[in-house]
Amino acid sequence: MPNPAPFDFQIRNAVECDVDALFSLEQQSFAGDRLSRRRLRHWVRAENRVFLVAEATDQLLGYALVLLRRGTRLARLYSIAVGPAGRGKGIGKALLSAAEDASSRSGRLYMRLEVAEANRAAIALYQQLGYRTFGSYANYYEDAGNALRMQKRIRYRPENLHTLEVPWYGQRTDFTCGPAAAMMAMAGLDARYEPNATDELALWREATTIFMTSGTGGCHPIGLALAMQKRGFDCAVYVNQSGPLFIHSVRSARKKSVIEQVDADYRQQAALSGLPVVTEDFSQEQCQQWLEDGALVIMLISTYRLDGKKVPHWVTLTGVDDECFYLHDPDVDDEDNPLDSQYLPIARDDITRMSIFGGEKLRTSVVVRQPDRP
Ligand SMILES: CC(C)(COP(=O)(O)OP(=O)(O)OC[C@H]1O[C@@H](n2cnc3c(N)ncnc32)[C@H](O)[C@@H]1OP(=O)(O)O)[C@@H](O)C(=O)NCCC(=O)NCCS
């Protein structure tokens, strides 16, 4: 028997005259929580959405509807359905992939969705396309069923990204984000430098502020720059204030005086070793220029916009394009998906806000350059 011909269908944007066929697909595909004709018409006409249909010879086989909420970087898969006759032929997968592409082109970085816990076909489709469960809602549907919340990053390192190939290194302790970010920068600039757990702790011992917030000290930008300079890299520190750093996050007078002493010592060492410390704020344009000139940048951020906690955290800026900066986050967000911590896209509008730390509104970064070697 000859193989059956591959199933032929096209994906295109939904238009108003699809509404009847969409309504009928909706009836065939869902037992409850269906979209009404009026809602379908609304979404066909709306602008802040991706609404795609799959069709074969004038027959509508399926659709995917994604909402693009203004002011966020998230796309939300609002509904996807393939009529019973078209199922199991790759149409759902093709619709969702096309919807991800269109959402990514509209500047969205993540796709999120909710799916009924019992909907095995849909969950298998999402898992196959790389979605991960990150939460659940109880009694979400009309039939009181629970929903799983799933998410996928839809914007990866784009072709036209200006960046160096930077190896990623996950920090081994809570307090060594600074050393991990520094090691990534050094390894990205010089393939002979290999990040390792011993140097991670050595860097921390060279760069620690001793105290920070209430726990173990994090790393001081000048301390990190001095440590990288010692390893043969050219560095320059940018910091938007002249007083001792991280002093506001500590209450005890005794601890404050230790932090002050350490800060003063780093500044003195910087002066002695010719390390530039620029007491100025820095702009997005400067960051872009540094990256385009072949430098890498380690930057202090507040994790507030990543995980809701206001913790100081060092990351490595690894690339830039028209819409985003990309960073390597040394914190492993998900052990199984370290890719999610690499070339993590941050919208240009968000990067400045993200890099303001604490009540003192500290902004600091270290520009790291390849040393001139014979
Ligand atoms: C979920 C749905 C959209 C899938 O569409 P589809 O065109 O049949 O899916 P595809 O043929 O593209 O299948 C892609 C993958 O999904 C999974 N999948 C699809 N149907 C499946 C089923 N019945 N059982 C298990 N896995 C299934 C498989 O992993 C499949 O990959 P494979 O073919 O390599 O095994 C379709 O079943 C549907 O419309 N269901 C009713 C509406 C619905 O539940 N929508 C989701 C709301 S959250």
The ligand as an SDF file (V2000), in Angstrom:
LIG
                    3D

 48 50  0  0  0  0  0  0  0  0999 V2000
   -5.3330   19.3790   22.3410 C   0  0  0  0  0  0  0  0  0  0  0  0
   -5.5540   19.4370   20.8240 C   0  0  0  0  0  0  0  0  0  0  0  0
   -5.5890   20.9010   20.4050 C   0  0  0  0  0  0  0  0  0  0  0  0
   -4.3920   18.7350   20.1300 C   0  0  0  0  0  0  0  0  0  0  0  0
   -4.4950   18.9450   18.7360 O   0  0  0  0  0  0  0  0  0  0  0  0
   -3.9760   17.8780   17.6460 P   0  0  0  0  0  0  0  0  0  0  0  0
   -3.9370   18.5440   16.3300 O   0  0  0  0  0  0  0  0  0  0  0  0
   -4.7370   16.6390   17.7710 O   0  0  0  0  0  0  0  0  0  0  0  0
   -2.4920   17.6220   18.1700 O   0  0  0  0  0  0  0  0  0  0  0  0
   -1.2400   17.1630   17.2680 P   0  0  0  0  0  0  0  0  0  0  0  0
   -1.6720   16.1630   16.2530 O   0  0  0  0  0  0  0  0  0  0  0  0
   -0.5330   18.3680   16.7840 O   0  0  0  0  0  0  0  0  0  0  0  0
   -0.3670   16.4430   18.3680 O   0  0  0  0  0  0  0  0  0  0  0  0
    0.7940   16.9860   18.9120 C   0  0  0  0  0  0  0  0  0  0  0  0
    1.1810   16.2230   20.1600 C   0  0  0  0  0  0  0  0  0  0  0  0
    0.1800   16.3550   21.1570 O   0  0  0  0  0  0  0  0  0  0  0  0
    0.0490   15.1220   21.8910 C   0  0  0  0  0  0  0  0  0  0  0  0
   -1.2970   14.5720   21.6910 N   0  0  0  0  0  0  0  0  0  0  0  0
   -2.2250   14.9940   20.8100 C   0  0  0  0  0  0  0  0  0  0  0  0
   -3.3560   14.2450   20.9670 N   0  0  0  0  0  0  0  0  0  0  0  0
   -3.1150   13.3550   21.9470 C   0  0  0  0  0  0  0  0  0  0  0  0
   -3.8960   12.3450   22.5780 C   0  0  0  0  0  0  0  0  0  0  0  0
   -5.1500   12.1040   22.2070 N   0  0  0  0  0  0  0  0  0  0  0  0
   -3.3440   11.6420   23.5790 N   0  0  0  0  0  0  0  0  0  0  0  0
   -2.0660   11.8780   23.9850 C   0  0  0  0  0  0  0  0  0  0  0  0
   -1.2780   12.8140   23.4040 N   0  0  0  0  0  0  0  0  0  0  0  0
   -1.7910   13.5470   22.4230 C   0  0  0  0  0  0  0  0  0  0  0  0
    1.1040   14.2220   21.3720 C   0  0  0  0  0  0  0  0  0  0  0  0
    2.2690   14.4410   22.1600 O   0  0  0  0  0  0  0  0  0  0  0  0
    1.3040   14.7280   19.9680 C   0  0  0  0  0  0  0  0  0  0  0  0
    2.5600   14.4420   19.4690 O   0  0  0  0  0  0  0  0  0  0  0  0
    2.8440   13.1110   18.5900 P   0  0  0  0  0  0  0  0  0  0  0  0
    1.8860   13.1740   17.4550 O   0  0  0  0  0  0  0  0  0  0  0  0
    4.2710   13.3040   18.1740 O   0  0  0  0  0  0  0  0  0  0  0  0
    2.6040   11.9850   19.5090 O   0  0  0  0  0  0  0  0  0  0  0  0
   -6.8690   18.7100   20.4170 C   0  0  0  0  0  0  0  0  0  0  0  0
   -6.8650   17.4360   20.9960 O   0  0  0  0  0  0  0  0  0  0  0  0
   -8.1310   19.4320   20.8250 C   0  0  0  0  0  0  0  0  0  0  0  0
   -8.5960   20.3220   20.1640 O   0  0  0  0  0  0  0  0  0  0  0  0
   -8.7330   19.0390   21.9730 N   0  0  0  0  0  0  0  0  0  0  0  0
   -9.9830   19.6580   22.4080 C   0  0  0  0  0  0  0  0  0  0  0  0
   -9.7830   21.1020   22.8040 C   0  0  0  0  0  0  0  0  0  0  0  0
   -8.7800   21.2340   23.9320 C   0  0  0  0  0  0  0  0  0  0  0  0
   -8.7230   20.4620   24.8610 O   0  0  0  0  0  0  0  0  0  0  0  0
   -7.9550   22.2940   23.8460 N   0  0  0  0  0  0  0  0  0  0  0  0
   -6.9410   22.6000   24.8110 C   0  0  0  0  0  0  0  0  0  0  0  0
   -7.5000   23.4910   25.8310 C   0  0  0  0  0  0  0  0  0  0  0  0
   -6.2770   23.9010   27.0500 S   0  0  0  0  0  0  0  0  0  0  0  0
  1  2  1  0
  2  3  1  0
  2  4  1  0
  2 36  1  0
  4  5  1  0
  5  6  1  0
  6  7  2  0
  6  8  1  0
  6  9  1  0
  9 10  1  0
 10 11  2  0
 10 12  1  0
 10 13  1  0
 13 14  1  0
 14 15  1  0
 15 16  1  0
 15 30  1  0
 16 17  1  0
 17 18  1  0
 17 28  1  0
 18 19  1  0
 18 27  1  0
 19 20  2  0
 20 21  1  0
 21 22  1  0
 21 27  2  0
 22 23  1  0
 22 24  2  0
 24 25  1  0
 25 26  2  0
 26 27  1  0
 28 29  1  0
 28 30  1  0
 30 31  1  0
 31 32  1  0
 32 33  2  0
 32 34  1  0
 32 35  1  0
 36 37  1  0
 36 38  1  0
 38 39  2  0
 38 40  1  0
 40 41  1  0
 41 42  1  0
 42 43  1  0
 43 44  2  0
 43 45  1  0
 45 46  1  0
 46 47  1  0
 47 48  1  0
M  END
$$$$
